[in-house]
Amino acid sequence: MNTLKNTGFADRLSAAAEARKAQLERAARAKAAAETPEAAERRATRQAIVAARAAREAERKAAKLAERARQAAALAAAQAAEAAALAARLQAEKAAADAEFAERTAREAAEEAEKQAARDARYAARKARKRKGR
């Protein structure tokens, strides 16, 4: 620290010039290192790795989309089968209700016919009694 305090203006200027020169030399060395065949090979390797990673990611996305499409198709098929089963069940229930209605109507008609026959028989018996009594 003592040397920093005792430096003059010229010393500071020369130190700054040396620092700039050292920085330029470091930049030149880095540029030269970047232009070597080994560096170009490393860059090409990194680019190949990046391209392979992107290809794997695209493949995973395509597989995921295909799986979603398969699941959607399976769901649609299941829903269609469920809708068909529901329609068949409703149709069977309607047919059963229609058959039950027809049976009930026929039974009521038969009961009504029996009642009518019983009424007719009573009427005929009453008429017969009146004729005997005359």
Secondary structure, DSSP 8 states (H G I E B T S, - for coil): -HHHHT--HHHHHHHHHHHHHHHHHHHHHHHHHHTSHHHHHHHHHHHHHHHHHHHHHHHHHHHHHHHHHHHHHHHHHHHHHHHHHHHHHHHHHHHHHHHHHHHHHHHHHHHHHHHHHHHHHHHHHHHHHHHHH-
